[in-house]
Amino acid sequence: MTRTRARALLTALLLMGIQATWIAIPAYACGCGAMIPRTGHQLTVSEETSAVTWNGRTEQIVMRLSLSGDSRDAAWVMPVPNRATAELADPALFTALAKETEPTHRTRHYFWPRDGDWPLGDDADTDGAAALPGAGAPSGVNVVGREHLGPFDVARLTATDPEALANWLKDNGFKLPGRLEQALRPYVDQSWEYVAIRLSPADRDKPLAGQLDPLHLTFASDRFVYPMRLSQLARNAQHLNLYVLADHRMESRSPIGGSEPKVTFAGKLDSPPPGPLAELAGDTRYLTALSQDFWQPQGISGDHVLRRAAHDTPYRRVVYTDELLTVGPGIPVWLVTVLGVLVAGTGGALLRARVRKGRPIIPPPPVTVPPPIG
């Protein structure tokens, strides 16, 4: 087994071990809100992508979650600053965003052969450069709205007491982690409301899995905020992909306990074609894509508050593909160079030998013996 294949096998085994660990852990939180599976079941949020925009008065958040696990249904709770409306979103929005922010691909050439190039072998490495039931509400909780949206049963709640909210959700079939009450306290103190959603697949005999239909939430807000505090309940690392539509390049005021948010794209939109992206963007013409990791979610200290960056410098990722420098029909330039040097060296040696052979042989001067002294 070559070293390359051994590394690939070791990497695959490591990834299988990490995946098994994640699946065995209940997903009590995702990047935006709290996800609660049925007692005794597991649920993992394998990917979360959100698009947000704010016009100074009203904020919109479109979220898409991908799930895996063995739970046939789950509850998801998201805090919002004010009364929210919920509707299904068009999945084509994220296709359009991915196209707008796709990296530029360029080729870099190298001269000398590397592992996988002839004559060093052909084992090239392949490293990648990518419905809550309507039970009666206890004191402290009011159901202010309810609608069925595709596979979702959406209840919009207000709560003046986090314990009352937790009990209401529990009475509707879900056991929440004990830390949720404490995590909800800051939102209750600020008189925030909640969107509570029961997730259930069309086929009740199959567990929740795959990509869910995206949800579009709209609410009034006096600041551009992306709720993240409940993610401190997560037991596994969290990853956030956030598309921010605004008039200028945007940034977060603070990492809120995660890695420094990384800009993966920043630039003006070139009048997107009619569709979900154009509808969400409205008059805004600047898109900032942010990526962030929370390796220790318990350290999350608050919500993302977004603000204008100091400059509108555009940025687009560049993905390089390394290729061996060749000439003609795939002939390596290094081979042509080496052969050329060898031919030149051999030719020079033969020429020097021929020149030496063609010269007349000049005898050495005679040795003069001095006469004897006497």
C-alpha positions in Angstrom: 0.0 0.0 0.0 1.4 3.4 -1.0 1.7 6.2 1.5 -1.0 8.1 -0.4 -3.5 5.2 -0.1 -2.6 4.7 3.5 -3.3 8.4 4.2 -6.6 8.2 2.4 -7.7 5.1 4.4 -6.7 6.8 7.7 -8.7 9.9 6.7 -11.8 7.9 5.8 -11.7 6.0 9.1 -11.3 9.2 11.0 -14.3 10.8 9.2 -16.4 7.7 9.8 -15.6 8.0 13.5 -16.5 11.7 13.7 -19.7 11.0 11.8 -20.7 8.2 14.2 -20.0 10.4 17.2 -22.2 13.2 15.8 -25.1 10.9 15.0 -25.1 9.6 18.5 -25.7 13.0 20.0 -29.1 14.7 20.1 -29.2 18.0 18.3 -30.5 20.4 21.0 -29.5 23.4 18.9 -28.6 24.6 15.5 -27.1 27.8 14.3 -30.4 29.7 14.7 -32.8 28.4 17.3 -33.2 25.1 19.3 -33.9 21.8 17.7 -35.4 19.1 19.9 -36.0 15.5 18.8 -38.4 13.0 20.4 -37.1 11.5 23.7 -34.9 8.6 23.0 -34.1 9.6 19.5 -31.2 11.3 17.8 -31.2 14.2 15.3 -28.3 16.0 13.7 -28.3 19.3 11.9 -25.7 18.5 9.3 -26.0 21.9 7.5 -27.6 25.2 8.0 -27.6 28.1 5.5 -29.4 31.4 6.0 -30.0 34.6 4.0 -30.9 37.8 5.9 -31.8 41.3 4.9 -32.9 44.4 6.9 -34.2 47.8 5.6 -33.9 49.6 9.0 -37.3 48.6 10.2 -38.1 45.1 9.0 -35.9 42.0 8.9 -36.2 38.9 6.8 -34.5 35.6 7.5 -34.7 32.6 5.1 -33.3 29.4 6.6 -32.6 26.0 5.1 -31.7 23.0 7.3 -30.4 19.6 6.4 -31.1 16.8 9.0 -30.0 13.3 9.7 -30.9 10.9 12.5 -33.7 8.4 13.5 -36.3 10.8 14.9 -39.6 10.8 13.0 -40.5 14.3 14.1 -38.9 17.2 16.0 -39.6 20.7 17.4 -37.7 23.8 16.5 -37.9 27.0 18.4 -36.5 30.3 17.3 -36.7 33.6 19.2 -37.5 36.8 17.3 -37.6 40.5 18.5 -41.2 41.0 17.4 -44.3 39.4 16.0 -43.2 37.2 13.0 -44.9 36.0 9.9 -43.8 32.6 8.5 -44.1 31.2 5.0 -42.4 28.7 2.8 -39.5 29.9 0.7 -38.3 29.0 -2.8 -35.3 26.6 -2.6 -34.1 28.3 -5.8 -33.0 31.2 -3.6 -30.0 29.3 -2.4 -29.1 28.0 -5.8 -29.0 31.6 -7.0 -26.9 32.7 -4.0 -24.4 29.9 -4.6 -24.1 31.0 -8.2 -23.5 34.6 -7.3 -20.8 33.7 -4.8 -19.1 30.8 -6.6 -15.3 31.1 -6.6 -13.1 31.9 -9.6 -11.2 28.9 -10.8 -7.6 29.3 -12.0 -4.9 27.0 -13.1 -1.3 27.0 -11.6 1.4 25.1 -13.4 4.4 23.5 -11.7 7.6 22.4 -13.4 9.0 19.3 -11.5 6.8 16.2 -11.2 5.0 15.5 -8.0 3.6 12.4 -6.3 1.2 10.9 -8.8 3.0 12.3 -11.9 5.1 10.0 -14.1 7.6 8.7 -13.2 6.8 9.0 -9.4 3.6 6.9 -9.7 -0.1 7.2 -10.6 -1.6 7.4 -7.0 -2.5 11.1 -7.1 -3.8 12.6 -3.9 -7.4 13.9 -4.1 -7.5 16.5 -1.4 -10.5 18.8 -1.8 -9.7 22.6 -2.1 -16.9 23.1 -0.3 -46.0 21.3 13.9 -46.7 21.8 17.3 -50.2 20.4 18.3 -52.7 23.0 19.5 -52.8 22.0 23.2 -54.0 24.5 25.7 -51.3 27.0 26.7 -50.4 27.4 30.4 -50.2 30.7 32.1 -47.5 33.0 30.7 -47.8 31.7 27.1 -50.0 33.0 24.3 -50.5 31.5 20.9 -50.7 34.5 18.6 -50.7 32.7 15.3 -50.8 29.3 13.7 -50.5 28.0 10.2 -49.6 24.8 8.3 -46.9 25.3 5.7 -46.1 22.2 3.7 -44.5 19.7 6.1 -44.4 22.3 8.9 -47.0 23.1 11.6 -46.0 26.6 12.8 -47.1 28.2 16.1 -46.1 31.8 16.9 -45.8 32.3 20.7 -45.3 35.0 23.2 -44.0 34.1 26.7 -43.4 36.2 29.8 -41.8 33.3 31.7 -39.3 30.9 30.2 -40.4 28.1 32.4 -44.0 28.5 31.1 -42.7 28.3 27.5 -40.7 25.2 28.3 -43.7 23.6 30.0 -46.0 24.5 27.1 -43.6 22.8 24.6 -43.3 19.8 26.9 -47.1 19.5 27.1 -47.1 19.3 23.4 -45.0 16.3 23.2 -41.3 17.3 23.5 -38.9 17.1 26.4 -36.5 20.0 26.4 -33.0 20.0 27.9 -32.8 21.6 31.3 -30.5 24.4 30.1 -33.1 25.7 27.7 -35.0 27.7 30.4 -31.8 29.5 31.3 -30.9 30.2 27.7 -34.4 31.6 27.0 -34.2 34.1 29.9 -32.4 36.9 28.0 -35.1 36.8 25.3 -37.9 36.8 27.8 -36.4 39.8 29.6 -36.3 41.6 26.2 -40.0 40.7 25.5 -39.0 38.7 22.4 -41.5 36.3 20.9 -40.9 32.8 19.5 -41.6 30.8 16.4 -42.2 27.2 17.3 -42.4 24.6 14.5 -43.1 20.9 14.5 -41.1 19.2 11.7 -42.6 16.0 10.4 -41.9 14.2 7.1 -44.7 13.4 4.7 -44.1 9.8 5.3 -44.6 9.3 9.1 -42.8 5.9 8.9 -39.6 7.5 7.8 -37.2 9.5 10.0 -36.4 13.2 9.4 -33.6 13.2 6.9 -32.2 15.3 4.1 -32.8 18.9 3.2 -36.0 20.6 4.5 -38.0 23.1 2.7 -36.6 26.6 3.5 -38.7 28.8 5.8 -39.0 32.6 5.4 -39.6 34.7 8.6 -40.4 38.4 8.6 -40.5 40.6 11.7 -40.0 44.2 12.8 -36.6 45.0 14.3 -34.7 48.1 15.3 -31.4 46.5 14.6 -29.9 43.9 12.2 -29.7 40.8 14.4 -29.3 37.1 13.7 -30.3 35.0 16.8 -27.6 32.7 17.9 -27.7 32.5 21.7 -29.6 29.2 21.8 -26.8 27.5 20.0 -24.9 27.4 23.2 -27.0 24.4 24.1 -25.5 22.4 21.2 -23.3 19.4 22.1 -21.4 19.3 18.9 -19.5 22.0 17.0 -21.7 24.4 14.9 -21.0 25.8 11.5 -22.8 28.9 10.2 -23.2 30.0 6.5 -24.8 33.4 6.3 -25.7 35.5 3.3 -26.2 39.2 4.1 -28.1 41.4 1.7 -27.6 45.1 2.4 -26.6 48.4 0.8 -23.0 47.9 1.8 -20.5 45.2 2.8 -21.5 43.9 6.3 -19.8 42.4 9.3 -20.6 41.2 12.8 -19.8 43.4 15.7 -18.4 40.4 17.6 -17.4 36.8 17.0 -19.8 36.0 20.0 -17.6 33.2 21.2 -16.8 31.6 17.8 -14.0 31.8 15.3 -13.6 35.1 13.6 -16.3 35.3 10.9 -14.7 34.6 7.5 -15.8 36.6 4.4 -16.2 34.1 1.5 -17.7 36.7 -0.8 -18.3 40.4 -0.9 -19.6 42.3 -3.9 -22.4 44.2 -5.7 -25.2 42.3 -7.3 -25.5 42.8 -11.0 -29.3 43.1 -11.2 -30.1 39.4 -10.5 -32.7 37.9 -12.9 -36.3 37.8 -11.7 -36.8 35.2 -9.1 -36.4 34.6 -5.3 -33.1 36.3 -5.0 -34.3 39.5 -6.7 -37.4 39.5 -4.6 -35.5 39.1 -1.3 -32.8 41.6 -2.2 -35.3 44.3 -3.3 -33.4 47.6 -3.6 -30.3 46.3 -1.9 -27.4 45.6 -4.2 -24.5 44.4 -2.0 -24.0 40.8 -0.9 -21.7 39.6 1.9 -21.3 35.9 2.5 -19.9 34.9 5.9 -18.8 31.6 7.3 -18.1 30.9 11.0 -17.3 27.9 13.2 -18.2 27.4 16.8 -16.0 24.6 18.1 -17.2 25.1 21.7 -20.9 26.2 21.4 -21.2 26.6 25.2 -19.0 29.7 24.8 -21.6 31.5 22.5 -22.2 34.8 24.3 -25.1 36.4 22.4 -26.6 37.1 19.0 -24.9 38.3 15.9 -25.5 42.0 15.4 -24.6 43.0 11.9 -23.2 46.4 10.9 -21.7 48.2 7.9 -18.0 47.3 7.4 -15.4 50.0 7.2 -15.1 49.6 3.4 -16.9 48.0 0.5 -13.9 46.3 -1.0 -15.1 43.4 -3.1 -13.8 39.9 -2.5 -14.2 36.6 -4.3 -12.4 33.3 -3.5 -10.0 31.9 -6.0 -9.7 28.1 -6.3 -6.5 26.9 -7.9 -6.0 23.7 -9.8 -2.3 22.6 -10.0 -1.2 21.1 -13.2 2.1 19.8 -14.5 3.5 22.1 -17.1 3.4 20.4 -20.5 4.1 21.1 -24.1 2.6 19.6 -27.3 0.5 16.4 -26.7 1.0 16.3 -23.0 4.8 16.0 -22.9 6.1 17.3 -19.6 8.3 20.4 -20.0 10.7 19.1 -17.4 11.3 16.0 -19.5 12.0 18.1 -22.6 14.3 20.3 -20.6 16.2 17.4 -19.1 16.5 15.6 -22.5 17.6 18.9 -24.1 20.3 19.3 -21.4 21.5 15.7 -21.9 21.5 16.1 -25.7 23.3 19.4 -25.5 25.8 18.0 -23.0 26.4 14.8 -25.1 26.7 16.8 -28.3 29.2 19.2 -26.7 31.4 16.3 -25.5 31.4 14.6 -28.9 32.2 17.9 -30.6 35.1 18.5 -28.3 36.4 15.0 -28.9 36.1 15.4 -32.7 38.0 18.7 -32.5 40.7 17.1 -30.4 41.0 14.2 -32.9 41.3 16.5 -35.9 44.2 18.5 -34.5 47.8 17.6 -35.7 49.9 15.8 -33.2 52.8 18.1 -32.2 55.8 16.1 -30.9 57.4 17.3 -27.7 60.5 19.4 -28.0 63.8 17.4 -28.1 65.6 17.0 -24.9 69.0 18.8 -25.1 71.8 17.1 -23.1 74.5 19.5 -22.0 78.1 18.4 -22.8 80.2 17.0 -20.0 82.3 19.4 -18.0 85.9 18.6 -18.2 
